[in-house]
Amino acid sequence: MPRIALALVLALAAMPALSQTKKAASKVRLTAERIMDRGAAALGSRAAWAAIQNSVVEGTMASQDGSMRGTFVLKYQRPGKFVIAHTMKGMGVIRQGYDGKTGWSHDPSQGLRKLEGAELAGVKRAAVMDSHLQWRKLYRKWELVGVRKVNGRDAFVIRLSPAVGRVTLEYHDTKTFRLVRTDMVTETAGGPVPIEVYPSDYRTVKGALIPFVVRQNMKTPEGRLVITMRIKSVKTNVAIPDSAFTMPKK
């Protein structure tokens, strides 16, 4: 849930230039591993997260220019299942899911697709509800590359390399260690779509801290698109049928 934007059908971020990279890194005593662990601890205890077996997150989403509006429903189920449905005005319903074995996507333009390669690897990572605690399993390499300003505050920049897929950059506030930005590149049917993700308005749900507002700055073939997601409700440990995560027949 902390990385709710990672579950979207949209893609995440090209690596930005780090003007302070080497100079700042030489002054930082903390390692990438310690920063990631402190970032995880900042989002609540392991016990609190372990007590959440599933969740249903509902909210709204809208583009900055008002051209896109809709709602979303995101469902997680341990271990490693998720499905997200976006209902967009004028576009219909866009869905993506992973049932523990099969990743899939369904939208009005592309129809139903079984995901493979980097797309499949991306949804498998997105399906991990407590990915902030499981990061060692999700990435094969991590490195502190510097300090950069995010919303006027210093943030440690961690480069995370998965076994399959592109590099992710995470920005952790140097004071609170909370995640304040994520940059990734997720593959889609139309090619890679760079996105910068800015989580904010962290609130506690059953002892777990999650962002209730997530702003996404995307670079699409048509130009820049800024979409803001706002969570309206979070329900935990509710009845969710396994069929909710299964790839539709058509």
C-alpha positions in Angstrom: 0.0 0.0 0.0 2.8 2.5 0.6 3.7 2.2 -3.1 0.1 2.3 -4.3 1.0 4.1 -7.5 3.2 1.2 -8.4 0.1 -0.9 -9.0 -1.2 1.3 -11.8 -1.3 0.3 -15.4 0.7 3.5 -16.1 4.5 3.4 -15.9 7.1 5.0 -13.8 10.1 7.2 -14.3 13.3 7.9 -16.2 16.3 8.5 -14.1 16.8 12.2 -13.5 20.2 14.0 -13.3 21.5 14.1 -9.8 23.4 17.3 -9.5 24.7 16.5 -6.0 25.3 12.8 -6.5 28.9 12.0 -5.8 29.7 15.0 -3.6 26.7 14.5 -1.4 27.1 10.7 -1.1 30.6 11.2 0.2 29.2 13.2 3.1 26.5 10.7 4.0 27.4 8.1 6.6 24.2 6.0 6.2 24.2 3.1 3.7 21.5 2.4 1.2 20.5 -0.7 3.3 20.1 1.3 6.5 18.1 4.0 4.8 15.8 1.5 3.2 15.3 -0.3 6.6 14.6 3.0 8.4 12.2 4.0 5.6 10.4 0.7 6.2 10.3 1.3 9.9 8.8 4.8 9.4 5.7 3.2 7.9 4.8 1.2 10.9 5.8 -2.0 12.7 6.2 -5.3 11.0 3.6 -6.7 13.4 1.1 -4.1 12.2 1.7 -4.9 8.6 1.6 -8.7 9.2 -1.8 -8.3 10.7 -3.2 -7.0 7.5 -3.9 -10.0 5.3 -5.8 -8.1 2.6 -7.1 -4.7 1.8 -9.5 -2.8 -0.5 -8.5 0.7 -1.3 -11.0 3.0 -3.1 -10.5 6.6 -4.3 -10.6 9.1 -7.1 -8.1 10.2 -9.8 -8.0 13.3 -12.0 -5.5 14.9 -14.3 -4.2 18.4 -13.6 -5.8 19.9 -16.7 -9.2 18.3 -16.0 -9.2 16.2 -19.1 -9.3 12.9 -17.3 -11.4 12.0 -14.3 -12.4 8.7 -12.7 -12.3 6.3 -9.8 -10.1 3.4 -8.8 -10.5 0.3 -6.7 -7.3 -1.5 -5.6 -7.4 -4.9 -3.9 -4.5 -6.8 -2.3 -4.4 -10.4 -0.9 -1.5 -12.1 0.7 0.6 -13.7 -0.5 1.3 -11.6 -3.7 -2.1 -11.1 -5.3 -3.6 -7.8 -6.5 -6.0 -6.2 -8.9 -6.7 -2.6 -9.8 -9.6 -1.2 -11.8 -9.7 2.3 -13.1 -13.1 3.6 -14.3 -12.3 6.7 -16.4 -14.9 9.0 -17.8 -15.1 8.7 -21.6 -12.6 5.8 -21.6 -14.3 2.9 -19.8 -12.7 0.5 -17.3 -9.0 -0.3 -17.3 -8.0 -3.3 -15.2 -4.7 -5.1 -14.3 -4.1 -8.0 -12.0 -1.9 -10.8 -10.8 -3.2 -14.0 -9.2 0.0 -15.3 -7.9 1.0 -16.9 -11.2 -0.5 -15.0 -14.1 -0.3 -11.3 -14.8 -2.9 -9.7 -17.0 -4.3 -6.5 -18.3 -7.7 -5.5 -19.9 -8.6 -2.2 -21.4 -10.9 -0.9 -24.1 -8.1 -0.3 -26.6 -5.9 -3.3 -26.2 -8.4 -5.8 -25.0 -7.4 -8.7 -22.7 -3.6 -9.5 -22.6 -1.5 -12.0 -20.6 1.6 -10.2 -19.4 5.1 -11.5 -19.9 8.7 -10.4 -19.5 9.3 -7.0 -17.8 5.5 -6.3 -17.7 4.9 -9.5 -15.7 7.9 -8.8 -13.4 6.4 -5.3 -12.7 3.0 -6.6 -11.7 4.6 -9.3 -9.5 6.4 -6.5 -7.6 3.3 -4.4 -7.5 1.4 -7.3 -5.9 3.5 -7.3 -2.8 1.4 -5.3 -0.3 4.3 -4.6 2.1 7.0 -4.1 -0.6 8.7 -1.6 1.7 9.5 -4.5 4.0 10.3 -7.0 1.3 12.6 -4.9 -0.8 15.6 -7.3 -0.4 13.6 -10.0 -2.2 12.3 -7.6 -4.9 15.7 -6.2 -5.9 19.1 -7.7 -6.6 21.2 -4.5 -6.0 20.8 -1.3 -4.1 23.0 1.8 -3.9 23.0 5.2 -2.3 23.7 7.7 -5.1 23.3 11.0 -3.4 20.9 13.6 -1.9 18.4 15.7 -3.8 15.7 18.2 -3.0 12.1 17.0 -3.1 9.5 19.5 -2.4 12.1 21.8 -0.9 13.5 19.1 1.5 16.6 16.9 1.3 16.0 13.3 0.4 18.4 10.4 0.1 18.3 8.9 -3.4 18.5 5.1 -3.6 19.0 3.2 -6.9 17.3 -0.2 -6.8 18.0 -2.7 -9.6 15.5 -5.6 -10.1 16.5 -8.9 -11.7 14.1 -8.2 -14.5 13.0 -4.7 -15.6 14.4 -1.2 -15.3 16.1 0.6 -12.4 14.0 2.3 -9.7 15.0 5.4 -7.8 13.5 5.9 -4.3 13.8 9.2 -2.5 13.6 9.1 1.3 13.3 12.2 3.4 16.6 12.7 5.3 14.7 13.5 8.6 11.7 11.2 8.6 13.0 8.6 6.2 9.5 8.4 4.6 9.3 7.7 0.9 8.6 11.1 -0.8 9.2 10.2 -4.5 9.7 7.2 -6.7 11.0 7.1 -10.2 10.7 4.0 -12.4 10.0 2.8 -15.9 7.3 0.1 -16.3 6.8 -1.5 -19.7 3.3 -1.3 -21.3 1.8 -2.5 -24.6 2.5 0.9 -26.0 6.1 1.0 -24.8 7.7 2.5 -21.6 6.0 5.4 -19.9 8.2 7.4 -17.6 6.5 8.6 -14.3 7.6 10.4 -11.2 5.4 9.5 -8.2 5.0 11.8 -5.2 3.2 10.2 -2.2 1.9 12.5 0.6 -0.7 12.9 3.3 0.4 9.8 5.1 -2.2 8.4 7.5 -2.3 5.5 9.9 -4.6 2.5 9.1 -4.5 -0.3 11.6 -1.0 0.8 12.7 0.3 1.0 9.1 1.2 4.3 7.5 0.1 4.8 3.9 -0.1 7.9 1.6 -3.7 9.1 1.0 -2.5 11.3 -1.9 -0.3 10.2 -4.8 0.7 12.6 -7.6 2.1 11.1 -10.8 4.0 13.1 -13.3 4.0 11.0 -16.5 5.8 11.5 -19.8 3.6 10.1 -22.6 3.9 10.2 -26.4 1.4 13.0 -26.3 3.4 15.0 -23.7 3.4 15.5 -20.0 0.4 14.3 -18.0 -0.1 14.9 -14.2 -2.6 12.7 -12.4 -3.5 12.9 -8.7 -4.9 9.9 -6.9 -6.8 10.5 -3.6 -7.8 7.6 -1.3 -11.3 7.8 0.1 -11.4 4.6 2.0 -9.2 1.7 3.1 -10.8 -1.6 4.3 -8.6 -4.4 5.7 -9.1 -8.1 6.4 -12.4 -8.3 4.5 -13.7 -11.1 2.3 -12.2 -11.0 -1.2 -12.9 -14.0 -3.5 -9.9 -15.5 -5.3 -11.8 -14.9 -8.6 -11.3 -11.1 -8.1 -7.6 -11.6 -9.1 -8.1 -14.2 -11.9 -7.5 -13.3 -15.5 -10.9 -12.9 -17.2 -11.9 -15.3 -20.0 -12.6 -12.4 -22.3 
